[in-house]
Amino acid sequence: MFDLGWAELLVIGIVALIVVGPKDLPVLFRRVGQFVGKAKGMAREFSSAMNDAADQSGMREVSSSINKSLKAATNPVGTAMDEVKSATSSLTDIDPESETGKLAAERAENAKKIKASTARAAAERKQREAAEAMAKAEELEAQMEAPKAAEKE
């Protein structure tokens, strides 16, 4: 609300300690707390009264439609996409017994098979690459040990 940090609160506390004195400082803080509580209560009561009045007069629906209009004006593409999604939501509810439902199930099964075969091919490729890398490493190690063996003789 007032955007006070710890440093500002510390300065206020020190000034209050000097001006009011250590004996009366707790009483002052208690009274300030009571005042802030009463102010918050009054603000809450006023806000709820205004909301009740808006509900009774039907302004809540009007403000809701105004909010939708403002959203549409500020983000027309997003609003259009929301409308398209809501319009096409009924198209995605497919009866599993219809031809379309059967085709959708068949496509889903085929997609699973493709994913499984792709994963298997990737694993086999990685395994083959690992075997080739091991063979290359063994070949290089053998080449490194050959000169050492010749030096020892």
C-alpha positions as CSV (number, residue, x, y, z in Angstrom):
1,M,0.0,0.0,0.0
2,F,2.6,2.6,1.1
3,D,5.5,0.5,-0.2
4,L,7.6,0.7,3.0
5,G,10.7,-1.4,3.3
6,W,12.6,-2.6,6.3
7,A,14.9,0.4,6.3
8,E,12.0,2.9,6.4
9,L,10.2,0.9,9.1
10,L,13.4,1.0,11.2
11,V,13.7,4.8,10.8
12,I,10.0,5.2,11.8
13,G,10.5,3.0,14.8
14,I,13.6,4.9,16.0
15,V,11.9,8.3,15.5
16,A,8.8,7.0,17.4
17,L,11.1,5.6,20.2
18,I,12.7,9.0,20.5
19,V,9.6,11.1,20.3
20,V,7.1,9.0,22.3
21,G,9.5,7.3,24.6
22,P,10.0,3.6,25.4
23,K,7.3,3.5,28.1
24,D,4.4,4.7,25.8
25,L,5.6,3.1,22.6
26,P,3.7,-0.2,23.0
27,V,0.5,1.7,23.7
28,L,1.1,3.8,20.5
29,F,1.7,0.8,18.4
30,R,-1.5,-0.9,19.8
31,R,-3.6,2.2,18.9
32,V,-2.1,2.4,15.4
33,G,-2.9,-1.3,14.9
34,Q,-6.5,-0.8,16.1
35,F,-6.9,2.2,13.8
36,V,-5.5,0.2,10.8
37,G,-7.8,-2.7,11.6
38,K,-10.9,-0.4,11.8
39,A,-9.9,1.2,8.5
40,K,-9.5,-2.2,6.8
41,G,-12.9,-3.3,8.2
42,M,-14.6,-0.2,6.9
43,A,-13.0,-0.6,3.5
44,R,-14.1,-4.3,3.4
45,E,-17.6,-3.4,4.4
46,F,-17.8,-0.6,1.8
47,S,-16.5,-3.0,-0.9
48,S,-19.0,-5.7,-0.1
49,A,-21.9,-3.1,0.0
50,M,-20.9,-1.9,-3.5
51,N,-20.7,-5.5,-4.8
52,D,-24.1,-6.2,-3.3
53,A,-25.5,-3.1,-5.0
54,A,-24.0,-4.1,-8.3
55,D,-25.5,-7.6,-8.0
56,Q,-29.0,-6.1,-7.3
57,S,-28.9,-3.7,-10.2
58,G,-27.5,-6.2,-12.7
59,M,-24.3,-4.3,-13.3
60,R,-22.3,-7.4,-12.7
61,E,-23.4,-8.9,-16.0
62,V,-22.8,-5.6,-17.8
63,S,-19.3,-5.3,-16.4
64,S,-18.7,-8.9,-17.4
65,S,-19.6,-8.2,-21.0
66,I,-17.5,-5.0,-20.9
67,N,-14.5,-7.0,-19.7
68,K,-15.0,-9.5,-22.6
69,S,-15.3,-6.6,-25.1
70,L,-12.1,-5.0,-23.7
71,K,-10.3,-8.3,-23.9
72,A,-11.4,-8.8,-27.5
73,A,-10.3,-5.3,-28.4
74,T,-6.8,-5.7,-26.8
75,N,-6.2,-9.2,-28.0
76,P,-8.3,-9.9,-31.1
77,V,-6.2,-12.9,-32.3
78,G,-6.5,-14.6,-28.9
79,T,-10.2,-14.0,-28.7
80,A,-10.7,-15.3,-32.2
81,M,-8.7,-18.5,-31.3
82,D,-10.8,-18.9,-28.2
83,E,-14.0,-18.7,-30.3
84,V,-12.6,-21.2,-32.8
85,K,-11.7,-23.6,-29.9
86,S,-15.1,-23.4,-28.4
87,A,-16.8,-23.9,-31.8
88,T,-14.7,-26.9,-32.6
89,S,-14.9,-28.6,-29.2
90,S,-18.1,-30.5,-30.2
91,L,-16.2,-31.8,-33.3
92,T,-13.6,-33.6,-31.2
93,D,-16.2,-35.6,-29.3
94,I,-16.3,-38.7,-31.5
95,D,-18.6,-41.7,-31.0
96,P,-16.2,-44.7,-30.9
97,E,-18.7,-46.9,-32.7
98,S,-19.0,-44.7,-35.8
99,E,-16.7,-45.0,-38.8
100,T,-14.9,-41.8,-37.7
101,G,-14.4,-43.2,-34.3
102,K,-13.0,-46.5,-35.7
103,L,-10.6,-44.6,-38.0
104,A,-9.5,-42.5,-35.1
105,A,-8.8,-45.6,-33.0
106,E,-6.9,-47.2,-35.9
107,R,-4.8,-44.0,-36.4
108,A,-4.0,-43.9,-32.7
109,E,-2.9,-47.6,-32.8
110,N,-0.8,-46.9,-35.9
111,A,0.8,-43.9,-34.2
112,K,1.7,-46.1,-31.3
113,K,3.3,-48.6,-33.6
114,I,5.2,-46.0,-35.4
115,K,6.5,-44.5,-32.1
116,A,7.6,-48.0,-30.9
117,S,9.4,-48.8,-34.2
118,T,11.1,-45.4,-34.2
119,A,12.2,-45.9,-30.6
120,R,13.5,-49.4,-31.4
121,A,15.4,-48.1,-34.5
122,A,17.0,-45.3,-32.4
123,A,18.0,-47.7,-29.7
124,E,19.6,-50.0,-32.3
125,R,21.4,-47.1,-33.9
126,K,22.8,-46.0,-30.6
127,Q,23.9,-49.6,-29.8
128,R,25.6,-49.9,-33.2
129,E,27.3,-46.5,-32.7
130,A,28.5,-47.5,-29.2
131,A,29.9,-50.8,-30.7
132,E,31.7,-48.9,-33.4
133,A,33.1,-46.4,-30.9
134,M,34.3,-49.3,-28.7
135,A,36.0,-50.9,-31.7
136,K,37.7,-47.7,-32.7
137,A,38.9,-47.1,-29.1
138,E,40.3,-50.7,-28.9
139,E,42.1,-50.1,-32.3
140,L,43.6,-46.9,-31.0
141,E,44.7,-48.5,-27.7
142,A,46.3,-51.3,-29.7
143,Q,48.2,-48.8,-31.8
144,M,49.4,-47.0,-28.7
145,E,50.6,-50.2,-27.1
146,A,52.4,-51.4,-30.2
147,P,55.3,-48.9,-30.0
148,K,55.7,-49.5,-26.3
149,A,56.0,-53.3,-26.9
150,A,58.7,-52.6,-29.5
151,E,60.6,-50.3,-27.2
152,K,60.7,-53.0,-24.5
153,E,62.4,-55.6,-26.8
